[in-house]
Amino acid sequence: MKEVESQKLIVIVEDDPDVARIIEQVLNDFAFRTVWCRSAGDLLRRLRNLQPDLCIIDLGLPDMDGIEAMQRVRSQSPCGILILTGRAHVSDRVMGLEMGADDYVLKPFEPRELVARVRSILRRRESASSGQARQIAEFAGWRFNLANNTLHAPSGEELLLSTSEADLLRIFVNHPNRILQREQLMGTRDLAPTDRSIDVRISRLRRKLEPDQDSPAFIKTVYGAGYLFLASVSWMAPVADQ
């Protein structure tokens, strides 16, 4: 495990040196490579040369709100994003997930839990680039390329999905016409009944897929059971590079 993780680069965006030191230490203990950025500006400058696997971003940065910083990272890099913040308001959590974060951890945090969350995000990304990653799923005129997280509408318009949106759609296209529980979609067995993270992700994906969100054609809510992806899915191999 550590041999694989040693290849992974984690960028820590945190203005508190003590907190950053703790994060670096625990990640280094598990053989992750780390880079520390004190501000959003520092992060965005470094992204010109770095290719991180994951960014851990504090929302209370000195030069830019963390949500804006996260959005700018998302537009420049396909890396995973983990928000680590002291903001405990549900609205902040929902907004972070809405804007494309893969997970949200509150301070003070348990170091081993932080590592588990990091590993979970990276594991989902690894899954995206292996197995069926070179296949393209087609359903009702839509084409979803699992290799690069791009979604083509029947009109031909190309949409770039966030990591969490692509992870969710990947599960759906691999299990069409089956009711999937919230725990299955989140990849965890101990999802709290009050955790609405999956509902936020469903809503984001619906906005891209569904012309009428009040009457969704693909992602159906099965109350008390989970969600159903109602579509006939076929698979095709990508066109070979010329």
C-alpha positions in Angstrom: 0.0 0.0 0.0 2.7 2.5 1.0 4.7 1.8 -2.2 1.7 2.9 -4.2 0.9 5.9 -2.0 4.5 7.1 -2.1 3.8 8.0 -5.8 0.8 10.2 -4.8 1.3 14.0 -4.4 -0.9 15.8 -1.9 -1.0 19.6 -1.9 -2.0 21.1 1.5 -3.5 24.6 1.3 -3.5 25.9 4.9 -2.4 29.3 6.3 -1.9 27.9 9.9 1.6 26.5 10.0 0.9 24.3 13.1 -2.1 22.6 11.3 -0.2 22.3 8.1 2.7 20.6 10.0 0.3 18.1 11.5 -1.2 17.2 8.1 2.2 16.9 6.5 3.4 14.7 9.3 0.5 12.2 9.2 0.5 12.0 5.4 4.3 11.6 5.3 3.9 8.8 7.9 1.8 7.0 5.4 4.3 7.6 2.6 2.4 10.3 0.7 4.4 13.1 -0.9 3.3 16.6 0.2 3.6 20.2 -0.8 2.5 23.0 1.5 0.9 26.2 0.2 0.2 29.1 2.6 -2.4 30.8 0.4 -4.7 30.3 -2.6 -2.3 32.5 -4.7 0.6 30.2 -3.8 -1.4 27.2 -4.8 -2.6 28.6 -8.1 1.0 29.6 -9.0 2.3 26.1 -8.2 -0.4 24.4 -10.2 1.4 25.7 -13.3 4.1 23.1 -12.7 2.6 20.6 -10.2 0.3 17.8 -11.0 -1.2 16.8 -7.6 -3.3 13.8 -7.1 -5.3 15.6 -4.4 -5.6 19.1 -2.9 -6.5 19.6 0.8 -8.0 23.1 1.0 -8.9 25.2 4.0 -11.9 27.5 3.5 -10.5 30.3 5.6 -7.6 31.3 3.5 -6.0 34.8 3.9 -6.2 36.0 0.3 -9.2 34.2 -1.2 -12.3 32.3 0.0 -11.6 28.6 -0.1 -14.7 27.9 -2.2 -13.4 30.2 -4.9 -9.9 28.7 -4.6 -11.5 25.2 -5.0 -13.4 26.3 -8.1 -10.2 27.7 -9.7 -8.4 24.5 -8.9 -11.2 22.5 -10.5 -10.9 24.5 -13.7 -7.1 23.9 -13.9 -6.6 20.4 -12.6 -8.5 17.1 -12.6 -7.1 16.3 -9.1 -9.3 15.3 -6.2 -10.3 18.0 -3.7 -10.8 17.5 0.1 -12.0 20.5 2.1 -10.6 20.7 5.6 -12.1 23.5 7.6 -13.4 24.7 10.9 -16.7 25.9 9.3 -19.3 23.5 10.7 -22.4 25.1 9.1 -24.4 22.7 6.9 -24.6 25.4 4.3 -20.8 25.5 4.0 -20.6 21.8 3.6 -23.4 21.7 1.0 -21.9 24.5 -1.0 -18.4 22.9 -0.9 -19.9 19.6 -2.3 -22.1 21.5 -4.7 -19.0 23.3 -6.1 -17.1 20.0 -6.8 -15.3 18.9 -3.6 -15.0 15.2 -3.2 -15.2 15.3 0.6 -15.5 17.6 3.6 -13.7 17.2 6.9 -14.1 19.4 10.0 -11.4 20.6 12.3 -10.3 19.4 14.8 -9.8 16.2 12.9 -8.6 12.7 13.7 -5.4 12.1 11.7 -6.3 8.5 10.9 -9.7 9.6 9.6 -8.1 12.2 7.4 -5.8 9.6 5.9 -8.8 7.3 5.4 -10.7 10.1 3.6 -7.7 10.8 1.4 -7.3 7.2 0.5 -11.0 6.9 -0.3 -10.8 9.7 -2.8 -7.6 8.4 -4.4 -9.1 4.9 -4.5 -12.1 6.2 -6.4 -9.8 8.0 -8.8 -7.7 4.9 -9.4 -10.9 2.9 -10.1 -11.8 5.6 -12.7 -8.5 5.0 -14.6 -8.5 1.2 -14.5 -10.7 -1.7 -15.5 -13.3 -0.1 -17.8 -11.5 3.2 -18.0 -10.9 2.9 -21.7 -14.5 2.2 -22.4 -17.3 4.6 -23.3 -20.8 4.1 -22.0 -23.8 5.1 -24.2 -27.3 5.6 -23.1 -30.2 7.5 -24.7 -27.9 9.4 -27.0 -25.5 10.3 -24.2 -21.8 9.2 -24.3 -19.8 9.0 -21.1 -16.0 8.5 -21.4 -14.8 6.9 -18.2 -11.1 7.5 -19.1 -11.3 11.3 -18.9 -14.6 12.0 -17.2 -16.2 13.7 -20.2 -19.9 13.5 -20.9 -21.3 14.2 -24.4 -24.9 15.2 -24.7 -27.1 14.0 -27.6 -26.6 17.5 -29.1 -22.8 16.9 -29.2 -22.1 19.4 -26.4 -19.2 18.2 -24.2 -19.5 18.5 -20.4 -16.6 17.9 -18.0 -17.6 16.1 -14.8 -16.0 16.6 -11.5 -14.4 13.6 -9.9 -17.3 13.0 -7.6 -19.9 13.4 -10.4 -17.9 11.0 -12.6 -17.6 8.5 -9.8 -21.4 8.6 -9.3 -22.2 8.2 -13.0 -19.7 5.4 -13.3 -21.5 3.4 -10.6 -24.9 4.1 -12.3 -23.8 3.0 -15.8 -22.2 -0.1 -14.4 -25.4 -1.0 -12.5 -28.4 0.3 -14.7 -32.0 -0.5 -13.8 -31.0 -1.5 -10.3 -31.9 0.2 -7.0 -28.7 1.3 -5.3 -28.6 2.3 -1.7 -27.0 5.5 -0.6 -24.2 3.6 1.1 -23.4 1.8 -2.2 -23.3 5.1 -4.0 -21.0 6.7 -1.4 -18.8 3.6 -1.1 -19.2 3.3 2.7 -21.1 1.1 5.1 -21.5 3.5 8.0 -23.2 6.5 6.3 -25.1 8.5 8.9 -28.9 8.8 8.3 -28.5 12.6 8.4 -25.6 12.7 5.9 -26.9 14.4 2.8 -23.7 14.3 0.8 -25.0 11.8 -1.7 -28.2 13.8 -2.3 -26.1 16.9 -3.1 -24.0 14.8 -5.6 -27.2 13.4 -7.2 -28.6 16.9 -7.5 -25.4 18.1 -9.2 -25.4 15.2 -11.7 -29.1 15.6 -12.4 -28.5 19.3 -13.4 -26.2 18.1 -16.2 -28.2 15.1 -17.3 -31.8 15.9 -16.8 -33.7 18.5 -18.9 -36.5 18.5 -16.4 -35.3 18.0 -12.8 -38.8 18.0 -11.4 -39.4 14.9 -13.5 -36.0 13.1 -14.0 -35.8 10.7 -16.8 -32.6 8.9 -15.7 -31.9 9.1 -12.0 -35.0 8.1 -10.1 -35.5 8.4 -6.4 -36.9 5.3 -4.8 -38.1 6.6 -1.4 -36.9 4.5 1.5 -34.6 2.4 -0.7 -32.1 4.5 -2.7 -31.7 5.6 -6.3 -32.3 3.9 -9.7 -30.5 4.7 -13.0 -33.3 4.0 -15.5 -31.5 3.6 -18.8 -30.3 1.0 -21.3 -26.5 1.2 -21.3 -24.2 -0.1 -24.1 -20.5 -0.1 -24.2 -18.1 0.8 -27.0 -14.3 0.9 -27.3 -12.7 4.4 -27.8 -11.4 5.2 -31.2 -7.7 4.4 -31.5 -5.3 7.3 -31.5 -4.2 8.2 -34.9 
